[in-house]
Amino acid sequence: MSGFKGFTNDPNKDGNVRFEINTDEVSKLIKKYKKIKKFQKSNIAEVSKLSGIETNVDRLIKDYGIDSEAIE
């Protein structure tokens, strides 16, 4: 594996990554995401965009940007 630093050929390691995810927090994030997407598709969001009013979605995009891989 030339070019990749940090990889080892240790036979004692199985190569799997283990981590814990708090399902309650994931549920909250999914709920918040669905709420934002629902607003983004609504007529009120379209009117706000046309009138020049900055919405929460616009602020999030400005702060974090758009992931080009997610669009594809």
mmJSON file of the N, C-alpha and C atoms, coordinates in Angstrom:
{"data_MODEL":{"atom_site":{
"group_PDB":["ATOM","ATOM","ATOM","ATOM","ATOM","ATOM","ATOM","ATOM","ATOM","ATOM","ATOM","ATOM","ATOM","ATOM","ATOM","ATOM","ATOM","ATOM","ATOM","ATOM","ATOM","ATOM","ATOM","ATOM","ATOM","ATOM","ATOM","ATOM","ATOM","ATOM","ATOM","ATOM","ATOM","ATOM","ATOM","ATOM","ATOM","ATOM","ATOM","ATOM","ATOM","ATOM","ATOM","ATOM","ATOM","ATOM","ATOM","ATOM","ATOM","ATOM","ATOM","ATOM","ATOM","ATOM","ATOM","ATOM","ATOM","ATOM","ATOM","ATOM","ATOM","ATOM","ATOM","ATOM","ATOM","ATOM","ATOM","ATOM","ATOM","ATOM","ATOM","ATOM","ATOM","ATOM","ATOM","ATOM","ATOM","ATOM","ATOM","ATOM","ATOM","ATOM","ATOM","ATOM","ATOM","ATOM","ATOM","ATOM","ATOM","ATOM","ATOM","ATOM","ATOM","ATOM","ATOM","ATOM","ATOM","ATOM","ATOM","ATOM","ATOM","ATOM","ATOM","ATOM","ATOM","ATOM","ATOM","ATOM","ATOM","ATOM","ATOM","ATOM","ATOM","ATOM","ATOM","ATOM","ATOM","ATOM","ATOM","ATOM","ATOM","ATOM","ATOM","ATOM","ATOM","ATOM","ATOM","ATOM","ATOM","ATOM","ATOM","ATOM","ATOM","ATOM","ATOM","ATOM","ATOM","ATOM","ATOM","ATOM","ATOM","ATOM","ATOM","ATOM","ATOM","ATOM","ATOM","ATOM","ATOM","ATOM","ATOM","ATOM","ATOM","ATOM","ATOM","ATOM","ATOM","ATOM","ATOM","ATOM","ATOM","ATOM","ATOM","ATOM","ATOM","ATOM","ATOM","ATOM","ATOM","ATOM","ATOM","ATOM","ATOM","ATOM","ATOM","ATOM","ATOM","ATOM","ATOM","ATOM","ATOM","ATOM","ATOM","ATOM","ATOM","ATOM","ATOM","ATOM","ATOM","ATOM","ATOM","ATOM","ATOM","ATOM","ATOM","ATOM","ATOM","ATOM","ATOM","ATOM","ATOM","ATOM","ATOM","ATOM","ATOM","ATOM","ATOM","ATOM","ATOM","ATOM","ATOM","ATOM","ATOM","ATOM","ATOM","ATOM"],
"id":[1,2,3,4,5,6,7,8,9,10,11,12,13,14,15,16,17,18,19,20,21,22,23,24,25,26,27,28,29,30,31,32,33,34,35,36,37,38,39,40,41,42,43,44,45,46,47,48,49,50,51,52,53,54,55,56,57,58,59,60,61,62,63,64,65,66,67,68,69,70,71,72,73,74,75,76,77,78,79,80,81,82,83,84,85,86,87,88,89,90,91,92,93,94,95,96,97,98,99,100,101,102,103,104,105,106,107,108,109,110,111,112,113,114,115,116,117,118,119,120,121,122,123,124,125,126,127,128,129,130,131,132,133,134,135,136,137,138,139,140,141,142,143,144,145,146,147,148,149,150,151,152,153,154,155,156,157,158,159,160,161,162,163,164,165,166,167,168,169,170,171,172,173,174,175,176,177,178,179,180,181,182,183,184,185,186,187,188,189,190,191,192,193,194,195,196,197,198,199,200,201,202,203,204,205,206,207,208,209,210,211,212,213,214,215,216],
"type_symbol":["N","C","C","N","C","C","N","C","C","N","C","C","N","C","C","N","C","C","N","C","C","N","C","C","N","C","C","N","C","C","N","C","C","N","C","C","N","C","C","N","C","C","N","C","C","N","C","C","N","C","C","N","C","C","N","C","C","N","C","C","N","C","C","N","C","C","N","C","C","N","C","C","N","C","C","N","C","C","N","C","C","N","C","C","N","C","C","N","C","C","N","C","C","N","C","C","N","C","C","N","C","C","N","C","C","N","C","C","N","C","C","N","C","C","N","C","C","N","C","C","N","C","C","N","C","C","N","C","C","N","C","C","N","C","C","N","C","C","N","C","C","N","C","C","N","C","C","N","C","C","N","C","C","N","C","C","N","C","C","N","C","C","N","C","C","N","C","C","N","C","C","N","C","C","N","C","C","N","C","C","N","C","C","N","C","C","N","C","C","N","C","C","N","C","C","N","C","C","N","C","C","N","C","C","N","C","C","N","C","C","N","C","C","N","C","C"],
"label_atom_id":["N","CA","C","N","CA","C","N","CA","C","N","CA","C","N","CA","C","N","CA","C","N","CA","C","N","CA","C","N","CA","C","N","CA","C","N","CA","C","N","CA","C","N","CA","C","N","CA","C","N","CA","C","N","CA","C","N","CA","C","N","CA","C","N","CA","C","N","CA","C","N","CA","C","N","CA","C","N","CA","C","N","CA","C","N","CA","C","N","CA","C","N","CA","C","N","CA","C","N","CA","C","N","CA","C","N","CA","C","N","CA","C","N","CA","C","N","CA","C","N","CA","C","N","CA","C","N","CA","C","N","CA","C","N","CA","C","N","CA","C","N","CA","C","N","CA","C","N","CA","C","N","CA","C","N","CA","C","N","CA","C","N","CA","C","N","CA","C","N","CA","C","N","CA","C","N","CA","C","N","CA","C","N","CA","C","N","CA","C","N","CA","C","N","CA","C","N","CA","C","N","CA","C","N","CA","C","N","CA","C","N","CA","C","N","CA","C","N","CA","C","N","CA","C","N","CA","C","N","CA","C","N","CA","C","N","CA","C","N","CA","C","N","CA","C","N","CA","C","N","CA","C"],
"label_alt_id":[null,null,null,null,null,null,null,null,null,null,null,null,null,null,null,null,null,null,null,null,null,null,null,null,null,null,null,null,null,null,null,null,null,null,null,null,null,null,null,null,null,null,null,null,null,null,null,null,null,null,null,null,null,null,null,null,null,null,null,null,null,null,null,null,null,null,null,null,null,null,null,null,null,null,null,null,null,null,null,null,null,null,null,null,null,null,null,null,null,null,null,null,null,null,null,null,null,null,null,null,null,null,null,null,null,null,null,null,null,null,null,null,null,null,null,null,null,null,null,null,null,null,null,null,null,null,null,null,null,null,null,null,null,null,null,null,null,null,null,null,null,null,null,null,null,null,null,null,null,null,null,null,null,null,null,null,null,null,null,null,null,null,null,null,null,null,null,null,null,null,null,null,null,null,null,null,null,null,null,null,null,null,null,null,null,null,null,null,null,null,null,null,null,null,null,null,null,null,null,null,null,null,null,null,null,null,null,null,null,null,null,null,null,null,null,null],
"label_comp_id":["MET","MET","MET","SER","SER","SER","GLY","GLY","GLY","PHE","PHE","PHE","LYS","LYS","LYS","GLY","GLY","GLY","PHE","PHE","PHE","THR","THR","THR","ASN","ASN","ASN","ASP","ASP","ASP","PRO","PRO","PRO","ASN","ASN","ASN","LYS","LYS","LYS","ASP","ASP","ASP","GLY","GLY","GLY","ASN","ASN","ASN","VAL","VAL","VAL","ARG","ARG","ARG","PHE","PHE","PHE","GLU","GLU","GLU","ILE","ILE","ILE","ASN","ASN","ASN","THR","THR","THR","ASP","ASP","ASP","GLU","GLU","GLU","VAL","VAL","VAL","SER","SER","SER","LYS","LYS","LYS","LEU","LEU","LEU","ILE","ILE","ILE","LYS","LYS","LYS","LYS","LYS","LYS","TYR","TYR","TYR","LYS","LYS","LYS","LYS","LYS","LYS","ILE","ILE","ILE","LYS","LYS","LYS","LYS","LYS","LYS","PHE","PHE","PHE","GLN","GLN","GLN","LYS","LYS","LYS","SER","SER","SER","ASN","ASN","ASN","ILE","ILE","ILE","ALA","ALA","ALA","GLU","GLU","GLU","VAL","VAL","VAL","SER","SER","SER","LYS","LYS","LYS","LEU","LEU","LEU","SER","SER","SER","GLY","GLY","GLY","ILE","ILE","ILE","GLU","GLU","GLU","THR","THR","THR","ASN","ASN","ASN","VAL","VAL","VAL","ASP","ASP","ASP","ARG","ARG","ARG","LEU","LEU","LEU","ILE","ILE","ILE","LYS","LYS","LYS","ASP","ASP","ASP","TYR","TYR","TYR","GLY","GLY","GLY","ILE","ILE","ILE","ASP","ASP","ASP","SER","SER","SER","GLU","GLU","GLU","ALA","ALA","ALA","ILE","ILE","ILE","GLU","GLU","GLU"],
"label_asym_id":["A","A","A","A","A","A","A","A","A","A","A","A","A","A","A","A","A","A","A","A","A","A","A","A","A","A","A","A","A","A","A","A","A","A","A","A","A","A","A","A","A","A","A","A","A","A","A","A","A","A","A","A","A","A","A","A","A","A","A","A","A","A","A","A","A","A","A","A","A","A","A","A","A","A","A","A","A","A","A","A","A","A","A","A","A","A","A","A","A","A","A","A","A","A","A","A","A","A","A","A","A","A","A","A","A","A","A","A","A","A","A","A","A","A","A","A","A","A","A","A","A","A","A","A","A","A","A","A","A","A","A","A","A","A","A","A","A","A","A","A","A","A","A","A","A","A","A","A","A","A","A","A","A","A","A","A","A","A","A","A","A","A","A","A","A","A","A","A","A","A","A","A","A","A","A","A","A","A","A","A","A","A","A","A","A","A","A","A","A","A","A","A","A","A","A","A","A","A","A","A","A","A","A","A","A","A","A","A","A","A","A","A","A","A","A","A"],
"label_entity_id":["1","1","1","1","1","1","1","1","1","1","1","1","1","1","1","1","1","1","1","1","1","1","1","1","1","1","1","1","1","1","1","1","1","1","1","1","1","1","1","1","1","1","1","1","1","1","1","1","1","1","1","1","1","1","1","1","1","1","1","1","1","1","1","1","1","1","1","1","1","1","1","1","1","1","1","1","1","1","1","1","1","1","1","1","1","1","1","1","1","1","1","1","1","1","1","1","1","1","1","1","1","1","1","1","1","1","1","1","1","1","1","1","1","1","1","1","1","1","1","1","1","1","1","1","1","1","1","1","1","1","1","1","1","1","1","1","1","1","1","1","1","1","1","1","1","1","1","1","1","1","1","1","1","1","1","1","1","1","1","1","1","1","1","1","1","1","1","1","1","1","1","1","1","1","1","1","1","1","1","1","1","1","1","1","1","1","1","1","1","1","1","1","1","1","1","1","1","1","1","1","1","1","1","1","1","1","1","1","1","1","1","1","1","1","1","1"],
"label_seq_id":[1,1,1,2,2,2,3,3,3,4,4,4,5,5,5,6,6,6,7,7,7,8,8,8,9,9,9,10,10,10,11,11,11,12,12,12,13,13,13,14,14,14,15,15,15,16,16,16,17,17,17,18,18,18,19,19,19,20,20,20,21,21,21,22,22,22,23,23,23,24,24,24,25,25,25,26,26,26,27,27,27,28,28,28,29,29,29,30,30,30,31,31,31,32,32,32,33,33,33,34,34,34,35,35,35,36,36,36,37,37,37,38,38,38,39,39,39,40,40,40,41,41,41,42,42,42,43,43,43,44,44,44,45,45,45,46,46,46,47,47,47,48,48,48,49,49,49,50,50,50,51,51,51,52,52,52,53,53,53,54,54,54,55,55,55,56,56,56,57,57,57,58,58,58,59,59,59,60,60,60,61,61,61,62,62,62,63,63,63,64,64,64,65,65,65,66,66,66,67,67,67,68,68,68,69,69,69,70,70,70,71,71,71,72,72,72],
"pdbx_PDB_ins_code":[null,null,null,null,null,null,null,null,null,null,null,null,null,null,null,null,null,null,null,null,null,null,null,null,null,null,null,null,null,null,null,null,null,null,null,null,null,null,null,null,null,null,null,null,null,null,null,null,null,null,null,null,null,null,null,null,null,null,null,null,null,null,null,null,null,null,null,null,null,null,null,null,null,null,null,null,null,null,null,null,null,null,null,null,null,null,null,null,null,null,null,null,null,null,null,null,null,null,null,null,null,null,null,null,null,null,null,null,null,null,null,null,null,null,null,null,null,null,null,null,null,null,null,null,null,null,null,null,null,null,null,null,null,null,null,null,null,null,null,null,null,null,null,null,null,null,null,null,null,null,null,null,null,null,null,null,null,null,null,null,null,null,null,null,null,null,null,null,null,null,null,null,null,null,null,null,null,null,null,null,null,null,null,null,null,null,null,null,null,null,null,null,null,null,null,null,null,null,null,null,null,null,null,null,null,null,null,null,null,null,null,null,null,null,null,null],
"Cartn_x":[0.833,0.0,0.872,1.555,2.412,1.562,2.006,1.292,0.321,-0.042,-0.969,-0.2,-0.161,0.525,-0.497,-0.11,-0.983,-1.597,-1.486,-1.982,-0.892,-1.304,-0.337,-0.807,0.111,-0.196,-0.093,-0.633,-0.579,-1.59,-1.137,-2.072,-2.961,-2.631,-3.431,-4.695,-4.761,-5.922,-6.837,-8.15,-9.105,-9.519,-9.169,-9.466,-10.846,-11.623,-12.958,-12.906,-13.748,-13.836,-15.072,-14.9,-16.024,-16.22,-17.475,-17.8,-19.254,-19.595,-20.959,-21.66,-22.921,-23.736,-24.957,-25.201,-26.367,-27.591,-28.47,-29.624,-30.606,-30.671,-31.55,-31.087,-29.774,-29.232,-29.418,-29.252,-29.465,-30.928,-31.835,-33.266,-33.586,-32.971,-33.175,-32.66,-31.482,-30.92,-31.79,-32.294,-33.154,-34.436,-35.003,-36.238,-36.006,-34.879,-34.547,-34.316,-33.626,-33.363,-34.667,-35.585,-36.859,-37.667,-37.605,-38.324,-37.762,-36.433,-35.797,-36.14,-36.089,-36.405,-37.863,-38.763,-40.18,-40.383,-39.726,-39.823,-39.235,-38.118,-37.433,-38.31,-39.175,-40.056,-41.377,-41.632,-42.915,-43.0,-44.223,-44.465,-43.945,-44.001,-43.522,-42.013,-41.274,-39.841,-39.573,-40.378,-40.204,-40.499,-41.547,-41.88,-40.777,-40.261,-39.174,-37.941,-37.648,-36.486,-36.661,-37.861,-38.119,-38.123,-38.573,-38.627,-37.289,-36.333,-35.004,-34.817,-35.782,-35.663,-34.77,-33.789,-32.882,-33.559,-33.637,-34.274,-33.221,-33.681,-32.754,-31.95,-32.58,-31.884,-30.762,-31.04,-30.01,-28.832,-29.125,-28.059,-27.225,-27.876,-27.133,-26.237,-26.749,-25.951,-24.782,-25.022,-23.949,-22.874,-23.29,-22.342,-21.556,-22.247,-21.612,-21.357,-21.978,-21.779,-22.587,-22.47,-23.169,-22.14,-22.442,-21.555,-21.764,-20.738,-20.864,-21.103,-20.607,-20.834,-22.272,-22.954,-24.345,-25.282,-24.893,-25.745,-25.745,-24.626,-24.489,-25.371],
"Cartn_y":[-1.185,0.0,1.239,1.447,2.617,3.869,4.933,6.199,6.428,5.365,5.507,5.35,6.386,6.327,6.033,5.291,4.982,3.599,2.934,1.574,0.599,-0.44,-1.449,-2.81,-3.698,-5.074,-5.976,-5.51,-6.25,-7.405,-8.647,-9.779,-9.916,-9.228,-9.321,-8.468,-7.531,-6.653,-7.172,-7.113,-7.652,-6.627,-5.36,-4.351,-3.727,-4.127,-3.557,-2.385,-1.413,-0.236,-0.386,-0.117,-0.227,1.113,1.58,2.807,2.763,3.568,3.609,4.85,4.688,5.803,5.875,7.041,7.247,7.362,6.379,6.349,7.483,7.956,9.086,10.347,10.575,11.744,11.634,10.439,10.234,10.492,10.042,10.276,11.765,12.507,13.955,14.627,14.198,14.772,14.477,13.262,12.895,13.711,13.887,14.665,16.119,16.688,18.067,18.203,17.222,17.233,17.178,16.302,16.19,17.476,18.124,19.383,20.474,20.533,21.52,21.251,19.989,19.644,19.941,19.698,19.989,21.487,22.298,23.744,24.191,23.582,23.972,23.727,22.727,22.398,23.181,23.926,24.601,25.887,26.352,27.603,28.808,28.727,29.833,30.042,28.955,29.07,29.688,29.338,29.896,31.388,31.804,33.228,33.981,33.402,34.038,34.208,33.189,33.246,34.33,34.429,35.428,36.85,37.012,38.347,38.77,37.848,38.206,38.03,37.456,37.222,36.008,36.145,35.026,34.063,32.805,31.778,30.989,30.093,29.234,28.361,27.888,27.041,27.827,29.075,29.916,30.131,30.345,30.547,29.288,28.124,26.872,26.638,26.917,26.738,27.704,28.936,29.927,29.522,28.975,28.581,27.324,26.323,25.026,24.706,25.413,25.178,23.989,23.716,22.6,21.533,20.307,19.187,18.782,18.942,18.653,17.169,16.296,14.864,14.485,15.243,14.927,15.276,16.206,16.625,15.588,14.923,13.955,12.77],
"Cartn_z":[0.0,0.0,0.0,-1.028,-1.094,-1.226,-0.618,-0.693,0.45,1.165,2.273,3.573,4.358,5.639,6.725,7.708,8.822,8.727,7.595,7.462,7.896,8.573,9.0,8.52,8.425,8.055,9.278,10.384,11.636,11.578,11.673,11.587,12.824,13.916,15.134,15.07,14.154,14.047,12.949,13.203,12.236,11.178,11.344,10.338,10.466,11.446,11.636,12.598,12.349,13.202,14.082,15.349,16.274,16.963,16.959,17.672,18.079,19.055,19.567,19.044,18.688,18.23,19.138,19.672,20.514,19.608,19.661,18.754,19.025,20.255,20.56,19.835,19.83,19.143,17.632,17.095,15.658,15.315,16.163,15.934,15.935,16.853,16.904,15.638,15.178,13.954,12.74,12.644,11.517,11.551,12.732,12.869,12.459,12.91,12.558,11.049,10.458,9.017,8.221,8.623,7.92,8.023,9.177,9.37,8.449,8.341,7.472,6.019,5.603,4.215,3.886,4.84,4.618,4.435,5.264,5.118,3.794,3.409,2.181,0.957,1.009,-0.107,-0.068,1.0,1.17,0.352,0.183,-0.531,0.256,1.568,2.406,2.196,2.086,1.846,0.489,-0.502,-1.846,-1.853,-1.149,-1.065,-0.334,0.73,1.481,0.605,-0.189,-1.061,-2.121,-2.689,-3.728,-3.169,-1.927,-1.33,-0.726,-0.668,-0.178,1.308,1.991,3.428,3.65,4.535,4.817,5.785,5.403,6.231,6.991,7.868,8.615,7.674,6.602,5.638,4.969,4.594,3.969,4.914,6.202,7.179,7.36,7.379,7.513,6.307,5.117,3.905,3.895,4.345,4.388,5.398,6.544,7.582,7.214,6.679,6.46,4.993,4.09,2.667,2.173,0.894,0.272,-0.063,0.313,0.011,-1.445,-2.264,-3.682,-3.932,-3.056,-3.219,-2.932,-2.072,-1.728,-2.877,-3.716,-4.835,-5.933,-6.128,-7.228,-7.066],
"occupancy":[1.0,1.0,1.0,1.0,1.0,1.0,1.0,1.0,1.0,1.0,1.0,1.0,1.0,1.0,1.0,1.0,1.0,1.0,1.0,1.0,1.0,1.0,1.0,1.0,1.0,1.0,1.0,1.0,1.0,1.0,1.0,1.0,1.0,1.0,1.0,1.0,1.0,1.0,1.0,1.0,1.0,1.0,1.0,1.0,1.0,1.0,1.0,1.0,1.0,1.0,1.0,1.0,1.0,1.0,1.0,1.0,1.0,1.0,1.0,1.0,1.0,1.0,1.0,1.0,1.0,1.0,1.0,1.0,1.0,1.0,1.0,1.0,1.0,1.0,1.0,1.0,1.0,1.0,1.0,1.0,1.0,1.0,1.0,1.0,1.0,1.0,1.0,1.0,1.0,1.0,1.0,1.0,1.0,1.0,1.0,1.0,1.0,1.0,1.0,1.0,1.0,1.0,1.0,1.0,1.0,1.0,1.0,1.0,1.0,1.0,1.0,1.0,1.0,1.0,1.0,1.0,1.0,1.0,1.0,1.0,1.0,1.0,1.0,1.0,1.0,1.0,1.0,1.0,1.0,1.0,1.0,1.0,1.0,1.0,1.0,1.0,1.0,1.0,1.0,1.0,1.0,1.0,1.0,1.0,1.0,1.0,1.0,1.0,1.0,1.0,1.0,1.0,1.0,1.0,1.0,1.0,1.0,1.0,1.0,1.0,1.0,1.0,1.0,1.0,1.0,1.0,1.0,1.0,1.0,1.0,1.0,1.0,1.0,1.0,1.0,1.0,1.0,1.0,1.0,1.0,1.0,1.0,1.0,1.0,1.0,1.0,1.0,1.0,1.0,1.0,1.0,1.0,1.0,1.0,1.0,1.0,1.0,1.0,1.0,1.0,1.0,1.0,1.0,1.0,1.0,1.0,1.0,1.0,1.0,1.0,1.0,1.0,1.0,1.0,1.0,1.0],
"B_iso_or_equiv":[0.0,0.0,0.0,0.0,0.0,0.0,0.0,0.0,0.0,0.0,0.0,0.0,0.0,0.0,0.0,0.0,0.0,0.0,0.0,0.0,0.0,0.0,0.0,0.0,0.0,0.0,0.0,0.0,0.0,0.0,0.0,0.0,0.0,0.0,0.0,0.0,0.0,0.0,0.0,0.0,0.0,0.0,0.0,0.0,0.0,0.0,0.0,0.0,0.0,0.0,0.0,0.0,0.0,0.0,0.0,0.0,0.0,0.0,0.0,0.0,0.0,0.0,0.0,0.0,0.0,0.0,0.0,0.0,0.0,0.0,0.0,0.0,0.0,0.0,0.0,0.0,0.0,0.0,0.0,0.0,0.0,0.0,0.0,0.0,0.0,0.0,0.0,0.0,0.0,0.0,0.0,0.0,0.0,0.0,0.0,0.0,0.0,0.0,0.0,0.0,0.0,0.0,0.0,0.0,0.0,0.0,0.0,0.0,0.0,0.0,0.0,0.0,0.0,0.0,0.0,0.0,0.0,0.0,0.0,0.0,0.0,0.0,0.0,0.0,0.0,0.0,0.0,0.0,0.0,0.0,0.0,0.0,0.0,0.0,0.0,0.0,0.0,0.0,0.0,0.0,0.0,0.0,0.0,0.0,0.0,0.0,0.0,0.0,0.0,0.0,0.0,0.0,0.0,0.0,0.0,0.0,0.0,0.0,0.0,0.0,0.0,0.0,0.0,0.0,0.0,0.0,0.0,0.0,0.0,0.0,0.0,0.0,0.0,0.0,0.0,0.0,0.0,0.0,0.0,0.0,0.0,0.0,0.0,0.0,0.0,0.0,0.0,0.0,0.0,0.0,0.0,0.0,0.0,0.0,0.0,0.0,0.0,0.0,0.0,0.0,0.0,0.0,0.0,0.0,0.0,0.0,0.0,0.0,0.0,0.0,0.0,0.0,0.0,0.0,0.0,0.0],
"pdbx_formal_charge":[null,null,null,null,null,null,null,null,null,null,null,null,null,null,null,null,null,null,null,null,null,null,null,null,null,null,null,null,null,null,null,null,null,null,null,null,null,null,null,null,null,null,null,null,null,null,null,null,null,null,null,null,null,null,null,null,null,null,null,null,null,null,null,null,null,null,null,null,null,null,null,null,null,null,null,null,null,null,null,null,null,null,null,null,null,null,null,null,null,null,null,null,null,null,null,null,null,null,null,null,null,null,null,null,null,null,null,null,null,null,null,null,null,null,null,null,null,null,null,null,null,null,null,null,null,null,null,null,null,null,null,null,null,null,null,null,null,null,null,null,null,null,null,null,null,null,null,null,null,null,null,null,null,null,null,null,null,null,null,null,null,null,null,null,null,null,null,null,null,null,null,null,null,null,null,null,null,null,null,null,null,null,null,null,null,null,null,null,null,null,null,null,null,null,null,null,null,null,null,null,null,null,null,null,null,null,null,null,null,null,null,null,null,null,null,null],
"auth_seq_id":[1,1,1,2,2,2,3,3,3,4,4,4,5,5,5,6,6,6,7,7,7,8,8,8,9,9,9,10,10,10,11,11,11,12,12,12,13,13,13,14,14,14,15,15,15,16,16,16,17,17,17,18,18,18,19,19,19,20,20,20,21,21,21,22,22,22,23,23,23,24,24,24,25,25,25,26,26,26,27,27,27,28,28,28,29,29,29,30,30,30,31,31,31,32,32,32,33,33,33,34,34,34,35,35,35,36,36,36,37,37,37,38,38,38,39,39,39,40,40,40,41,41,41,42,42,42,43,43,43,44,44,44,45,45,45,46,46,46,47,47,47,48,48,48,49,49,49,50,50,50,51,51,51,52,52,52,53,53,53,54,54,54,55,55,55,56,56,56,57,57,57,58,58,58,59,59,59,60,60,60,61,61,61,62,62,62,63,63,63,64,64,64,65,65,65,66,66,66,67,67,67,68,68,68,69,69,69,70,70,70,71,71,71,72,72,72],
"auth_comp_id":["MET","MET","MET","SER","SER","SER","GLY","GLY","GLY","PHE","PHE","PHE","LYS","LYS","LYS","GLY","GLY","GLY","PHE","PHE","PHE","THR","THR","THR","ASN","ASN","ASN","ASP","ASP","ASP","PRO","PRO","PRO","ASN","ASN","ASN","LYS","LYS","LYS","ASP","ASP","ASP","GLY","GLY","GLY","ASN","ASN","ASN","VAL","VAL","VAL","ARG","ARG","ARG","PHE","PHE","PHE","GLU","GLU","GLU","ILE","ILE","ILE","ASN","ASN","ASN","THR","THR","THR","ASP","ASP","ASP","GLU","GLU","GLU","VAL","VAL","VAL","SER","SER","SER","LYS","LYS","LYS","LEU","LEU","LEU","ILE","ILE","ILE","LYS","LYS","LYS","LYS","LYS","LYS","TYR","TYR","TYR","LYS","LYS","LYS","LYS","LYS","LYS","ILE","ILE","ILE","LYS","LYS","LYS","LYS","LYS","LYS","PHE","PHE","PHE","GLN","GLN","GLN","LYS","LYS","LYS","SER","SER","SER","ASN","ASN","ASN","ILE","ILE","ILE","ALA","ALA","ALA","GLU","GLU","GLU","VAL","VAL","VAL","SER","SER","SER","LYS","LYS","LYS","LEU","LEU","LEU","SER","SER","SER","GLY","GLY","GLY","ILE","ILE","ILE","GLU","GLU","GLU","THR","THR","THR","ASN","ASN","ASN","VAL","VAL","VAL","ASP","ASP","ASP","ARG","ARG","ARG","LEU","LEU","LEU","ILE","ILE","ILE","LYS","LYS","LYS","ASP","ASP","ASP","TYR","TYR","TYR","GLY","GLY","GLY","ILE","ILE","ILE","ASP","ASP","ASP","SER","SER","SER","GLU","GLU","GLU","ALA","ALA","ALA","ILE","ILE","ILE","GLU","GLU","GLU"],
"auth_asym_id":["A","A","A","A","A","A","A","A","A","A","A","A","A","A","A","A","A","A","A","A","A","A","A","A","A","A","A","A","A","A","A","A","A","A","A","A","A","A","A","A","A","A","A","A","A","A","A","A","A","A","A","A","A","A","A","A","A","A","A","A","A","A","A","A","A","A","A","A","A","A","A","A","A","A","A","A","A","A","A","A","A","A","A","A","A","A","A","A","A","A","A","A","A","A","A","A","A","A","A","A","A","A","A","A","A","A","A","A","A","A","A","A","A","A","A","A","A","A","A","A","A","A","A","A","A","A","A","A","A","A","A","A","A","A","A","A","A","A","A","A","A","A","A","A","A","A","A","A","A","A","A","A","A","A","A","A","A","A","A","A","A","A","A","A","A","A","A","A","A","A","A","A","A","A","A","A","A","A","A","A","A","A","A","A","A","A","A","A","A","A","A","A","A","A","A","A","A","A","A","A","A","A","A","A","A","A","A","A","A","A","A","A","A","A","A","A"],
"auth_atom_id":["N","CA","C","N","CA","C","N","CA","C","N","CA","C","N","CA","C","N","CA","C","N","CA","C","N","CA","C","N","CA","C","N","CA","C","N","CA","C","N","CA","C","N","CA","C","N","CA","C","N","CA","C","N","CA","C","N","CA","C","N","CA","C","N","CA","C","N","CA","C","N","CA","C","N","CA","C","N","CA","C","N","CA","C","N","CA","C","N","CA","C","N","CA","C","N","CA","C","N","CA","C","N","CA","C","N","CA","C","N","CA","C","N","CA","C","N","CA","C","N","CA","C","N","CA","C","N","CA","C","N","CA","C","N","CA","C","N","CA","C","N","CA","C","N","CA","C","N","CA","C","N","CA","C","N","CA","C","N","CA","C","N","CA","C","N","CA","C","N","CA","C","N","CA","C","N","CA","C","N","CA","C","N","CA","C","N","CA","C","N","CA","C","N","CA","C","N","CA","C","N","CA","C","N","CA","C","N","CA","C","N","CA","C","N","CA","C","N","CA","C","N","CA","C","N","CA","C","N","CA","C","N","CA","C","N","CA","C","N","CA","C","N","CA","C","N","CA","C","N","CA","C"],
"pdbx_PDB_model_num":[1,1,1,1,1,1,1,1,1,1,1,1,1,1,1,1,1,1,1,1,1,1,1,1,1,1,1,1,1,1,1,1,1,1,1,1,1,1,1,1,1,1,1,1,1,1,1,1,1,1,1,1,1,1,1,1,1,1,1,1,1,1,1,1,1,1,1,1,1,1,1,1,1,1,1,1,1,1,1,1,1,1,1,1,1,1,1,1,1,1,1,1,1,1,1,1,1,1,1,1,1,1,1,1,1,1,1,1,1,1,1,1,1,1,1,1,1,1,1,1,1,1,1,1,1,1,1,1,1,1,1,1,1,1,1,1,1,1,1,1,1,1,1,1,1,1,1,1,1,1,1,1,1,1,1,1,1,1,1,1,1,1,1,1,1,1,1,1,1,1,1,1,1,1,1,1,1,1,1,1,1,1,1,1,1,1,1,1,1,1,1,1,1,1,1,1,1,1,1,1,1,1,1,1,1,1,1,1,1,1,1,1,1,1,1,1]
}}}
